[in-house]
C-alpha cells in the first residue's frame, strides 16, 4: 500500500516498524459541542484506513484522543453553570452516538487529556531539562527556534513562520514563535499541581504525551485534518523529537477541507452544520458514503444536491444486494457452469480494482467505482438466460458485503423489521392467486401498498422493496 506522506510530500510504501502491526494516532475532538461535517471527514476516512489495514491482515492499534480541557470548554461550562468534566462527559457520549451512527469503530484506546496529566508533566520536565522549554511565572513555553527541524512538516522556512506570528505586549514568551506547554491557573479554571505551580496543559503537548504513552516514541502513522498541519502537528513533532531524539511519526496523513456550497464553512457565514443537524434529513450511512466519495486529500464540497446523489447511489448498492439475496432463495444448488465462470471472473476483476484503488493512497472514490462495476456485472448475470448457480450468487454476495464492510457501508438490513410480516403477506397473496381468490390477493396488495411496499413479479418469484 502506498500513502501520501505530508512530511516528504510523496507517496511511499507502507513499512510498519513492526512487521504485521500498524500503530496509528488520530487527533480526536475537543468535546465542547457536537462535531460538524468537517470533523466527521477525518473520523470516517481514517476509520476506513484502519478497516482496510485490518482486512489486509495487519494488527492495528488505533489511538484517538479526547481533548477534555480547553479554553472553549471552560467558557461553555461556565456559561452553563456546570463543571468542565460534566461538559466533557456529555459530549463524549454525544460523540459516540454520532460516531456509531457513522459506522466508526471505537478506537483501541480513547485517552482523555485529563487522564494523562502525569505523562504530560513528565514530558514537559524532560523538555525543560534538555533546554527546549522554559518556565515563566507559572507558565511553561517551548523554544521553537531551538529545534532544528521546526517547519519541516508545513514546509515553511522559519522566517516565514516567524513573520506570521503575533505576540502581545504583556506576553511572557521570549520569542513570538514559542508556544505554551503549561498554563498557570486563572480564577475558576480546573487545574493540577505541577513543579511550575498549579495549572493545566497546553493543547499541543497533550497529543505528544498520549502518543508516546500508548504507542511508543515512534509511531507508524499520524492522522488529522489539513488544518492541523500548522501549528498543532508541527509542534507535536518539535516536542516529541526534542524529548526522545528520534522520529515521532514515519507517515503523516492529512485530509482536505470541506466547503459548503463551494464556500468555506463558518458559523459567521451561517453555513455551519453538525452531523446531528444533517441526520434530521439524511441517515448516517448516506453521510459516510458522501464523505468517502471524494479522495481524502482533495477538497470536498458539501451540498443538499450532493447528499441526495449519495443517497441515490447508496440505494443502488443496497438494491443490488437485495436482488442477490432474493436470487439466492430460489437459486439452484448445481455445479458451476460456463456462465458462473464468467460471472466469477467479473466479480474477481472488480474486487482486484477495489484493492488496487485502496492500495493507491486510500482512493475510496476509486474503490466505490469498482463496487459499481461489480453491481453492473451482477445485474448482467442476474438477467442472463439460465441465471447463476447458488454458489456463484453466494460468492458475489460475500464479496459485495466484504468490500462494503471495508468502506463501512452495506452492513444494515434496511427492511429487517418488515421482513417476516411482508414475506407472510406475499405467501398468502401467492396462495390466494393460486386458488383464484383474486379478491383476497388484491386486498393483500392494497395492504402492502399502504405499507409503502412495491411488489414485482419475476420468473424467480415475487420481489418486494420499500417505496421512497
Number of C-alpha atoms within 10 A of each C-alpha: 17 15 20 20 21 19 16 14 11 10 15 15 14 18 15 16 13 9 9 14 17 22 24 26 28 23 22 20 20 20 24 24 18 22 20 16 23 23 18 21 24 25 24 24 25 24 22 23 18 23 20 21 20 16 14 12 11 17 15 17 16 23 22 23 21 20 22 23 26 19 12 14 21 20 14 16 18 15 9 10 10 12 15 24 15 11 22 22 14 15 19 21 13 17 19 14 13 19 19 13 16 22 19 20 17 14 18 12 13 15 20 20 23 18 11 15 19 15 18 26 23 14 22 26 20 17 22 18 12 11 14 21 22 20 17 13 10 15 22 25 25 28 23 22 16 14 15 11 16 20 23 16 20 16 16 13 12 16 10 10 17 15 10 9 12 10 13 8 6 6 9 16 20 14 17 18 19 22 21 19 25 25 20 20 17 11 7 8 17 16 18 15 13 17 12 17 16 17 20 25 24 19 21 19 25 25 29 25 25 24 27 19 13 16 17 13 19 18 21 21 21 23 25 24 20 16 13 16 22 16 15 16 23 20 25 23 23 25 29 24 19 21 22 15 9 12 14 25 22 17 23 22 22 22 22 19 20 21 19 18 15 12 12 13 20 12 8 7 9 8 13 16 17 16 22 17 13 16 15 9 10 16 14 20 21 21 24 23 24 23 26 24 18 18 18 25 18 12 14 23 17 19 13 13 10 13 19 15 14 22 18 13 17 18 14 14 20 20 14 21 21 19 18 20 15 16 21 20 11 12 19 13 12 11 11 14 12 9 16 19 13 13 22 20 12 19 26 16 14 23 21 14 20 23 20 17 20 24 19 18 22 25 21 27 20 21 28 24 16 23 22 17 19 26 22 15 19 25 14 12 20 18 10 11 8 9 18 28 20 19 17 24 23 17 14 22 20 13 18 24 16 17 21 17 17 21 23 23 20 21 14 9 11 13 12 9 9 12 12 11 10 17 14 11 16 20 12 15 21 18 14 17 15 11 10 11 13 14 12 15 21 14 12 18 18 13 13 18 14 10 13 13 18 15 16 10 9 8 5 13 12 14 16 18 16 14 10 6
